[in-house]
Amino acid sequence: MPNVGPLEIAVVLIIVLIIFGPKRLPELGQSMGRGIREFKASISGDKQESPEEKVHELEASQTKQPAPPPASDEASKPAEPVEGEVVTENKA
């Protein structure tokens, strides 16, 4: 089995830095950590959600909430009827 010393590790890290750049390294590390955690959870059978997944679900639920109606004079006007076809099924 080949020995991997500090010089080889430094060379690999420099190559990764050149390829991905300093701005993408934190994002790359986070995605690798998430992948390793998901892999460990799938191997051990844990069904616990990580704090990051909870944050993503919270953000998603907040974006799905409807926006409050505007507080201008337009809110007091009756809505105008819109002509068109009613779609009852999603074609996506």
WOFENHU-V384106 format. One record per backbone hydrogen bond with DSSP energy under -1.0 kcal/mol. NH is the residue of the N-H (numbers start at 1). CO is the residue of the C=O. Records with the same first field share a line. If there is no record, write none. Layout:
# WOFENHU-V384106
NH: CO / CO
This chain:
# WOFENHU-V384106
9: 5
10: 6
11: 7
12: 8
13: 9
14: 10
15: 11
16: 12
17: 13
18: 14
19: 15
20: 16
21: 17
28: 24
29: 25
30: 26
31: 27
32: 28
33: 29
34: 30
35: 31
36: 32
37: 33
38: 34
39: 35
40: 36
41: 37
42: 38
43: 39
44: 40
45: 41
46: 41
54: 50
55: 51
56: 52
57: 53
58: 54
59: 55
60: 56
61: 57
62: 58
63: 59
64: 60
75: 72
76: 73
